Amino acid sequence: MKNTTHRDWRLSRPARRNRFTVDQTTALGGLTLALFAYILCYFIYPMLTKGLLW
């Protein structure tokens, strides 16, 4: 019997119809950006418009 490696093409190629996957890094990055935007809009921007930070 020959010593050959098993080729399973299904594991090496991602499926075409499921291109968009959200991994943990993407989710944490999105939450970080959302939190930064919330802080900017509700705390920093009102202080800038009132002249408290400038």
Secondary structure as a PSIPRED ss2 file (coil, helix, strand):
# PSIPRED VFORMAT (PSIPRED V4.0)

   1 M C   1.000  0.000  0.000
   2 K C   1.000  0.000  0.000
   3 N C   1.000  0.000  0.000
   4 T C   1.000  0.000  0.000
   5 T C   1.000  0.000  0.000
   6 H C   1.000  0.000  0.000
   7 R C   1.000  0.000  0.000
   8 D C   1.000  0.000  0.000
   9 W H   0.000  1.000  0.000
  10 R H   0.000  1.000  0.000
  11 L H   0.000  1.000  0.000
  12 S H   0.000  1.000  0.000
  13 R C   1.000  0.000  0.000
  14 P C   1.000  0.000  0.000
  15 A C   1.000  0.000  0.000
  16 R C   1.000  0.000  0.000
  17 R C   1.000  0.000  0.000
  18 N C   1.000  0.000  0.000
  19 R C   1.000  0.000  0.000
  20 F C   1.000  0.000  0.000
  21 T C   1.000  0.000  0.000
  22 V C   1.000  0.000  0.000
  23 D C   1.000  0.000  0.000
  24 Q H   0.000  1.000  0.000
  25 T H   0.000  1.000  0.000
  26 T H   0.000  1.000  0.000
  27 A H   0.000  1.000  0.000
  28 L H   0.000  1.000  0.000
  29 G H   0.000  1.000  0.000
  30 G H   0.000  1.000  0.000
  31 L H   0.000  1.000  0.000
  32 T H   0.000  1.000  0.000
  33 L H   0.000  1.000  0.000
  34 A H   0.000  1.000  0.000
  35 L H   0.000  1.000  0.000
  36 F H   0.000  1.000  0.000
  37 A H   0.000  1.000  0.000
  38 Y H   0.000  1.000  0.000
  39 I H   0.000  1.000  0.000
  40 L H   0.000  1.000  0.000
  41 C H   0.000  1.000  0.000
  42 Y H   0.000  1.000  0.000
  43 F H   0.000  1.000  0.000
  44 I H   0.000  1.000  0.000
  45 Y H   0.000  1.000  0.000
  46 P H   0.000  1.000  0.000
  47 M H   0.000  1.000  0.000
  48 L H   0.000  1.000  0.000
  49 T H   0.000  1.000  0.000
  50 K H   0.000  1.000  0.000
  51 G C   1.000  0.000  0.000
  52 L C   1.000  0.000  0.000
  53 L C   1.000  0.000  0.000
  54 W C   1.000  0.000  0.000
